[in-house]
Amino acid sequence: MAFLSIERDSSAFVVTGFQHFGGQHCETTALRKVLAFTGQHYSEPLLFGLAGGIAFVYWWTKKMPRPFVGGRNGRFPDFIETCARRLGASLDLTRTNRSRKGYENLKDVLRGNQPVVVYGDIAELPYFATQRHFGGHAFVVYGLSESENCVFVSDRCEQPCTVTIQELAKARGASCPPFTPRHSLLRVVRNEAPSDMATSVREAIRDSVKSLRSPPIRKLGLPGIKTFADDLSIWPRRLTPEALPFALTDTFINLELAGTGGGAFRRMYAAFLREAKQWIDAPRLDDAISHVDMAAAHWETVAKAFLPDDVPALRRCRELLVKRNRLFEAQSEDAQASMEDINERLREAMSDAILDSTLSSELLEHAREKVLACYALEGLASSLLAEVCESEAVNQASHEVRP
């Protein structure tokens, strides 16, 4: 019914021909939609792999209340711009600290009948129903009506969503370090079919291998996984008993939910490698895929170790988080109310999850063992991926010198 009134609304800017669909990771889902609008259709795992694929980050500065753990390679805007470049596309990025300017930039793109990728804090988007801040979230805006105070949003959930103009502005202008959106906006300015997908795939795999095996600091890549494991013993000293459950749930969310596709993004990356077989032929590629699959399963075990079955309150937290994520992804008519109900039950479970020092130390030591197992497996997987890159380089050189 909203679209019937929009058609007669002179203050409305609605992109015609835009198709909504869901996805796994916010940035690759958003990019996939705006590229599809221009006529270029790709799978989400392919976009994820070309953007940089997997790596690891363990980050905890003095200004952060608790640590951040992530499994993706690349920050904004490098991640999404690299993917576009490897596909023969160009993106125009605009940023501003002024809300009015950010809104005018958005309307300018919509007036040109183009969907636009924007960034915002999920805590300010009502359809997330969360108080957890993350300002690096990407989604597509494909229309708005000023008279109805309605913005049409296409996120990674199954159904499109709506927010008010004020809610969108608050999300886009939120201050939530280290991921502050600054009214960022991305639009496609050129989109051509890739001229050499094999080269793009090879470059992307090399990037992931380099990020895992040769990171600039020990908080990243394979050293970052080891640092993560080693730091778990000091969590009870750096976090109060009341704060520790939030660190445990954050870690579970960042590894298993939050748009990772499962297994700290390794599920998506294994799917990318399978798709890559149509462009590259390397003897160790199947072995690499198998090890990335195993790494994904191990990371799922790691995530569960932070909210284990043998601590009933933490198990309830895990079950409620998974249920809330399913409700978010489905976005049925009563999803927001159901998620708010889960939030209340989560608060109760979190209150019950305050652990004594002995139990918290035992839990974190068990998690540490799981992380170290992942560390060993990721080392093997990255070695195999390095061999894939080396064999492909040899194959490419041999083709180049043929008469």
Backbone torsions as a table, in degrees:
resi	resn	phi	psi	omega
1	MET	NA	-30.7	-179.7
2	ALA	-59.2	-39.1	-176.3
3	PHE	-71.0	-27.9	178.3
4	LEU	-64.0	-41.6	179.0
5	SER	-76.0	-31.6	179.9
6	ILE	-61.4	-36.1	-176.7
7	GLU	-59.5	-27.1	-179.1
8	ARG	-103.5	13.0	-174.0
9	ASP	-102.0	109.8	-178.3
10	SER	-70.2	-14.5	179.2
11	SER	-94.2	8.5	-175.4
12	ALA	-97.5	146.1	174.3
13	PHE	-131.5	99.7	-177.3
14	VAL	-122.9	125.3	-178.1
15	VAL	-72.5	123.4	176.8
16	THR	-86.2	140.1	178.1
17	GLY	89.2	0.1	179.1
18	PHE	-78.0	136.1	179.4
19	GLN	-114.5	124.2	177.4
20	HIS	-85.3	142.0	166.8
21	PHE	-154.1	159.6	-177.9
22	GLY	-84.7	-173.8	-179.7
23	GLY	-172.5	-172.4	-175.6
24	GLN	-103.6	-48.9	-177.1
25	HIS	-114.5	141.1	-169.6
26	CYS	-62.2	-49.5	-174.8
27	GLU	-69.3	-41.8	179.9
28	THR	-70.9	-33.9	175.4
29	THR	-64.4	-46.0	-179.5
30	ALA	-63.2	-45.9	179.6
31	LEU	-63.7	-40.7	-179.8
32	ARG	-59.0	-38.2	-179.0
33	LYS	-69.3	-45.5	-177.1
34	VAL	-72.5	-29.5	173.9
35	LEU	-70.4	-40.1	178.0
36	ALA	-61.8	-36.0	178.7
37	PHE	-60.9	-31.5	179.5
38	THR	-87.9	-1.8	175.9
39	GLY	105.3	-0.6	178.9
40	GLN	-105.7	118.9	-174.0
41	HIS	-113.2	127.2	-179.1
42	TYR	-136.2	157.9	173.5
43	SER	-76.8	154.7	178.5
44	GLU	-67.6	-41.5	176.5
45	PRO	-57.9	-36.2	177.9
46	LEU	-63.2	-44.6	178.6
47	LEU	-62.1	-42.1	-179.5
48	PHE	-62.3	-46.0	-179.8
49	GLY	-64.7	-42.7	-179.4
50	LEU	-67.4	-28.6	-179.8
51	ALA	-71.4	-21.1	-179.1
52	GLY	147.0	-19.9	174.1
53	GLY	69.7	-137.5	-171.6
54	ILE	-97.7	154.3	170.4
55	ALA	-159.9	-146.2	174.8
56	PHE	-161.8	143.7	174.5
57	VAL	-139.9	133.0	171.0
58	TYR	-124.4	112.3	-170.7
59	TRP	-129.7	127.7	178.1
60	TRP	-154.3	95.0	177.6
61	THR	-92.1	170.4	-179.0
62	LYS	-64.7	-24.8	-179.5
63	LYS	-83.8	-10.0	-178.2
64	MET	-93.6	131.4	-178.9
65	PRO	-67.4	-25.7	179.3
66	ARG	-156.6	165.0	-173.4
67	PRO	-73.1	156.4	172.9
68	PHE	-113.6	132.2	177.7
69	VAL	-122.3	132.2	179.7
70	GLY	-145.5	155.4	-176.3
71	GLY	-117.4	9.6	-176.9
72	ARG	-97.3	153.5	178.4
73	ASN	-103.5	112.0	175.9
74	GLY	114.3	137.1	177.4
75	ARG	-102.6	168.4	173.1
76	PHE	-72.4	138.2	0.1
77	PRO	-95.4	3.6	-174.8
78	ASP	-57.7	-41.8	-175.5
79	PHE	-57.1	-55.1	-174.3
80	ILE	-75.6	-34.3	179.0
81	GLU	-70.0	-36.2	177.0
82	THR	-63.5	-43.0	178.4
83	CYS	-59.9	-47.9	-179.5
84	ALA	-60.2	-44.5	-179.1
85	ARG	-60.4	-42.3	-178.5
86	ARG	-70.2	-13.2	177.0
87	LEU	-101.3	1.8	-178.9
88	GLY	85.1	15.4	-179.7
89	ALA	-108.3	159.9	174.6
90	SER	-127.3	140.4	178.7
91	LEU	-116.9	143.2	174.5
92	ASP	-104.2	122.5	-178.9
93	LEU	-106.4	128.2	171.6
94	THR	-123.0	142.4	177.7
95	ARG	-136.2	150.5	175.2
96	THR	-159.1	153.2	174.1
97	ASN	-93.7	-1.2	-177.3
98	ARG	-101.5	123.0	-176.6
99	SER	-61.1	-44.8	-178.9
100	ARG	-61.6	-42.9	178.8
101	LYS	-64.4	-41.0	177.9
102	GLY	-60.8	-38.5	179.2
103	TYR	-69.0	-42.1	179.0
104	GLU	-65.5	-39.1	176.2
105	ASN	-59.2	-41.9	179.4
106	LEU	-63.0	-47.6	-178.8
107	LYS	-63.5	-35.9	179.7
108	ASP	-59.4	-42.2	-179.6
109	VAL	-69.9	-42.8	-179.8
110	LEU	-64.0	-36.0	177.1
111	ARG	-59.6	-30.8	177.8
112	GLY	-83.2	12.7	180.0
113	ASN	57.6	47.6	177.8
114	GLN	-127.2	129.5	170.8
115	PRO	-69.7	152.7	-173.1
116	VAL	-132.5	138.9	175.5
117	VAL	-86.5	124.4	176.7
118	VAL	-123.6	167.0	-179.0
119	TYR	-125.3	145.4	-179.7
120	GLY	-162.7	167.6	179.3
121	ASP	-82.7	123.7	-176.4
122	ILE	-63.2	-26.5	179.8
123	ALA	-65.9	-19.5	-179.3
124	GLU	-100.3	2.7	177.8
125	LEU	-103.8	108.7	-171.1
126	PRO	-57.6	-31.2	-177.0
127	TYR	-70.4	-11.2	172.2
128	PHE	-80.9	-28.8	-178.8
129	ALA	49.6	54.0	-179.2
130	THR	-140.3	152.1	172.4
131	GLN	-101.0	2.4	-179.4
132	ARG	-79.5	124.2	-176.0
133	HIS	-87.9	134.4	170.4
134	PHE	-156.4	109.6	-175.0
135	GLY	-91.3	0.8	179.7
136	GLY	-93.5	15.2	-176.8
137	HIS	-78.3	130.3	-179.7
138	ALA	-105.6	142.9	175.3
139	PHE	-156.4	169.4	-176.8
140	VAL	-105.6	133.9	168.2
141	VAL	-104.5	125.6	-178.1
142	TYR	-121.6	10.3	176.1
143	GLY	173.7	161.1	173.8
144	LEU	-157.8	156.8	174.8
145	SER	-131.7	118.8	180.0
146	GLU	-72.5	-36.5	-178.7
147	SER	-68.1	-32.1	178.7
148	GLU	-96.9	-1.1	-179.6
149	ASN	50.3	55.9	-173.0
150	CYS	-138.8	131.5	175.8
151	VAL	-117.0	131.0	-179.1
152	PHE	-92.7	121.2	-172.3
153	VAL	-118.6	136.1	172.3
154	SER	-116.1	107.1	-178.7
155	ASP	-107.1	-164.3	-177.1
156	ARG	-84.5	2.1	178.0
157	CYS	-81.2	169.2	-172.5
158	GLU	-69.9	-31.5	-178.1
159	GLN	-112.9	148.5	174.5
160	PRO	-67.3	160.8	-176.5
161	CYS	-126.3	168.1	173.3
162	THR	-132.0	147.8	172.5
163	VAL	-137.7	165.7	174.8
164	THR	-80.5	164.4	177.9
165	ILE	-62.0	-37.7	180.0
166	GLN	-68.8	-39.7	178.2
167	GLU	-63.7	-41.1	178.1
168	LEU	-63.8	-44.1	-179.7
169	ALA	-62.0	-40.2	-179.8
170	LYS	-66.3	-40.2	178.6
171	ALA	-66.3	-43.5	-177.3
172	ARG	-71.7	-25.5	-177.8
173	GLY	-103.3	10.5	-175.9
174	ALA	-65.0	149.0	174.8
175	SER	-106.8	102.3	-175.9
176	CYS	-145.4	73.5	179.0
177	PRO	-57.1	149.1	6.8
178	PRO	-90.4	7.7	-178.0
179	PHE	-117.5	83.0	-179.6
180	THR	-98.4	120.4	-169.9
181	PRO	-70.2	-34.2	177.7
182	ARG	54.6	39.4	177.8
183	HIS	53.5	33.0	-178.8
184	SER	-63.1	143.6	-176.5
185	LEU	-144.7	134.1	179.3
186	LEU	-125.0	134.2	173.7
187	ARG	-134.3	152.2	178.7
188	VAL	-80.6	124.8	177.4
189	VAL	-108.9	-18.0	176.0
190	ARG	-153.5	136.3	179.3
191	ASN	-146.5	101.3	178.7
192	GLU	-115.4	155.9	176.2
193	ALA	-62.6	138.7	-179.1
194	PRO	-60.8	137.7	-176.7
195	SER	-83.1	-27.6	-176.1
196	ASP	-148.1	81.2	-177.1
197	MET	-64.6	-34.0	-179.9
198	ALA	-59.7	-44.0	178.3
199	THR	-65.2	-41.4	178.9
200	SER	-61.6	-42.2	179.7
201	VAL	-64.7	-44.8	179.0
202	ARG	-60.2	-45.5	179.7
203	GLU	-60.6	-41.1	-177.6
204	ALA	-64.8	-43.3	179.0
205	ILE	-64.6	-41.2	177.5
206	ARG	-60.4	-40.4	179.2
207	ASP	-59.9	-44.2	-179.5
208	SER	-65.5	-43.5	178.3
209	VAL	-59.9	-45.4	-179.4
210	LYS	-63.0	-41.5	-179.1
211	SER	-66.3	-33.0	177.9
212	LEU	-77.4	-43.7	-169.3
213	ARG	-97.1	-22.0	-177.5
214	SER	-135.4	55.8	-179.1
215	PRO	-74.1	157.9	-178.0
216	PRO	-73.3	-25.1	-179.6
217	ILE	-137.7	162.8	-172.7
218	ARG	-77.0	-3.3	176.6
219	LYS	-87.2	-2.1	-176.3
220	LEU	-119.3	160.5	173.7
221	GLY	62.2	-153.8	178.6
222	LEU	-58.3	-43.2	175.0
223	PRO	-59.3	-32.3	178.1
224	GLY	-65.3	-37.9	176.7
225	ILE	-63.3	-42.6	178.2
226	LYS	-64.9	-41.6	177.5
227	THR	-62.2	-42.4	176.4
228	PHE	-56.0	-49.5	-179.8
229	ALA	-61.4	-46.7	-177.3
230	ASP	-66.4	-34.5	-177.0
231	ASP	-73.4	-18.3	-176.7
232	LEU	-58.7	-29.6	-179.1
233	SER	-68.2	-22.2	-179.2
234	ILE	-97.8	-4.8	178.2
235	TRP	-53.6	-46.5	-179.0
236	PRO	-62.8	-22.4	178.4
237	ARG	-85.3	-33.3	-178.4
238	ARG	-87.1	-19.6	-178.2
239	LEU	-116.3	139.4	174.3
240	THR	-70.3	160.2	176.6
241	PRO	-56.1	-31.9	179.3
242	GLU	-74.6	-29.0	-177.6
243	ALA	-85.7	-25.6	-176.0
244	LEU	-57.3	-44.4	179.3
245	PRO	-57.5	-31.5	178.5
246	PHE	-69.6	-37.2	176.3
247	ALA	-66.8	-38.1	179.4
248	LEU	-65.9	-45.4	-179.5
249	THR	-69.4	-38.6	176.7
250	ASP	-58.1	-43.4	-178.7
251	THR	-64.2	-43.1	177.0
252	PHE	-59.8	-47.4	-178.8
253	ILE	-60.5	-46.5	-174.9
254	ASN	-70.4	-23.3	178.0
255	LEU	-90.9	-36.2	-168.4
256	GLU	-113.3	-32.3	-178.8
257	LEU	-112.2	-142.6	173.6
258	ALA	51.2	38.2	174.2
259	GLY	74.4	24.6	179.8
260	THR	-87.2	-15.1	-173.8
261	GLY	75.3	5.1	179.6
262	GLY	94.4	144.3	174.5
263	GLY	63.1	41.1	176.8
264	ALA	55.8	41.8	178.9
265	PHE	76.2	-3.3	-176.1
266	ARG	-70.2	-29.0	176.1
267	ARG	-61.0	-47.3	179.4
268	MET	-63.8	-38.7	-176.7
269	TYR	-69.7	-37.5	176.1
270	ALA	-62.0	-39.1	177.1
271	ALA	-64.5	-38.4	175.3
272	PHE	-60.4	-46.1	-178.9
273	LEU	-62.8	-37.2	177.2
274	ARG	-63.8	-42.4	178.8
275	GLU	-68.0	-31.6	-178.6
276	ALA	-65.6	-18.3	-177.7
277	LYS	-62.2	-21.1	178.9
278	GLN	-75.6	-12.8	-179.5
279	TRP	-114.6	-25.8	-179.2
280	ILE	-126.0	149.7	-179.1
281	ASP	-128.8	99.8	-177.9
282	ALA	-128.5	135.8	-175.8
283	PRO	-58.3	-33.1	-174.9
284	ARG	-97.4	8.1	-175.8
285	LEU	-64.8	-43.2	179.1
286	ASP	-62.6	-39.5	176.7
287	ASP	-63.6	-40.5	178.8
288	ALA	-62.9	-43.2	178.5
289	ILE	-60.2	-44.8	179.5
290	SER	-59.2	-42.0	-178.8
291	HIS	-72.4	-33.7	175.5
292	VAL	-67.8	-38.4	174.0
293	ASP	-59.0	-44.2	178.8
294	MET	-65.1	-38.7	177.8
295	ALA	-62.7	-40.3	177.8
296	ALA	-59.0	-46.3	179.2
297	ALA	-63.0	-39.4	179.0
298	HIS	-66.7	-39.8	178.4
299	TRP	-65.5	-33.5	174.8
300	GLU	-64.1	-37.2	175.7
301	THR	-66.4	-40.2	176.8
302	VAL	-60.2	-48.5	-179.1
303	ALA	-56.5	-44.5	-179.4
304	LYS	-66.8	-29.2	-179.8
305	ALA	-64.7	-22.6	177.9
306	PHE	-82.2	-20.8	175.0
307	LEU	-131.5	70.3	-167.8
308	PRO	-79.5	162.0	179.3
309	ASP	-64.6	-33.2	-172.8
310	ASP	-81.3	2.9	169.2
311	VAL	-117.7	97.8	-169.5
312	PRO	-52.1	-41.8	-178.4
313	ALA	-65.4	-39.7	178.4
314	LEU	-71.3	-34.9	175.5
315	ARG	-62.2	-41.8	177.7
316	ARG	-62.1	-40.1	177.1
317	CYS	-58.4	-46.1	-179.0
318	ARG	-62.0	-46.6	-178.2
319	GLU	-63.5	-39.7	179.6
320	LEU	-69.3	-38.7	177.9
321	LEU	-63.7	-42.5	178.6
322	VAL	-64.2	-41.9	-180.0
323	LYS	-65.8	-42.6	178.9
324	ARG	-63.2	-38.5	178.6
325	ASN	-63.6	-39.9	177.6
326	ARG	-64.0	-40.6	178.2
327	LEU	-64.1	-41.6	177.5
328	PHE	-60.7	-46.5	-176.0
329	GLU	-67.2	-32.9	179.3
330	ALA	-78.2	-39.0	-178.8
331	GLN	50.6	50.0	173.5
332	SER	-69.6	175.3	-173.2
333	GLU	-59.3	-36.0	-177.6
334	ASP	-102.5	18.7	-174.4
335	ALA	-60.1	-45.1	-175.1
336	GLN	-64.1	-42.9	178.8
337	ALA	-63.9	-40.2	179.2
338	SER	-66.2	-38.8	178.4
339	MET	-67.7	-36.7	177.2
340	GLU	-64.3	-37.9	176.1
341	ASP	-62.8	-42.6	177.4
342	ILE	-63.5	-38.0	179.0
343	ASN	-59.5	-39.7	178.2
344	GLU	-64.7	-42.2	177.8
345	ARG	-67.6	-33.0	176.2
346	LEU	-64.2	-41.2	178.8
347	ARG	-60.9	-40.1	177.9
348	GLU	-65.3	-44.3	-179.8
349	ALA	-64.5	-38.5	179.0
350	MET	-64.7	-36.9	177.3
351	SER	-64.4	-34.6	179.3
352	ASP	-79.3	-10.4	-173.0
353	ALA	-94.6	11.8	176.4
354	ILE	-73.2	117.7	-170.9
355	LEU	-101.5	150.9	171.0
356	ASP	-75.5	166.4	-172.3
357	SER	-62.1	-36.3	-178.9
358	THR	-66.0	-47.5	-178.0
359	LEU	-66.3	-41.1	179.8
360	SER	-64.7	-38.9	178.6
361	SER	-65.9	-40.5	178.8
362	GLU	-65.3	-43.2	179.9
363	LEU	-61.5	-46.1	-176.9
364	LEU	-71.4	-29.9	175.6
365	GLU	-68.0	-39.7	176.4
366	HIS	-64.0	-42.5	177.8
367	ALA	-63.4	-38.6	179.3
368	ARG	-59.7	-43.0	178.8
369	GLU	-61.3	-39.6	178.8
370	LYS	-66.3	-41.3	179.8
371	VAL	-64.8	-40.7	179.0
372	LEU	-64.6	-34.4	175.1
373	ALA	-63.8	-39.6	175.6
374	CYS	-64.6	-39.7	179.1
375	TYR	-57.4	-46.1	179.8
376	ALA	-65.2	-43.7	-178.1
377	LEU	-67.6	-39.6	178.1
378	GLU	-65.3	-33.2	175.3
379	GLY	-62.0	-43.4	178.0
380	LEU	-65.8	-45.7	-178.9
381	ALA	-61.4	-43.5	-179.2
382	SER	-68.6	-31.8	175.7
383	SER	-64.5	-42.0	178.4
384	LEU	-65.6	-40.2	177.2
385	LEU	-64.9	-35.5	175.9
386	ALA	-63.6	-39.5	177.1
387	GLU	-64.9	-37.2	176.5
388	VAL	-59.7	-45.8	179.8
389	CYS	-62.6	-42.1	-178.9
390	GLU	-65.8	-43.9	-179.4
391	SER	-67.1	-36.1	177.3
392	GLU	-66.8	-36.8	177.7
393	ALA	-63.8	-40.4	178.0
394	VAL	-64.9	-44.6	179.5
395	ASN	-60.8	-43.4	-179.2
396	GLN	-63.9	-42.2	179.8
397	ALA	-64.0	-39.8	-179.3
398	SER	-65.8	-35.9	177.2
399	HIS	-67.5	-36.8	-176.3
400	GLU	-68.6	-29.4	-176.5
401	VAL	-93.4	-1.8	178.3
402	ARG	-66.8	138.5	178.9
403	PRO	-71.0	NA	NA
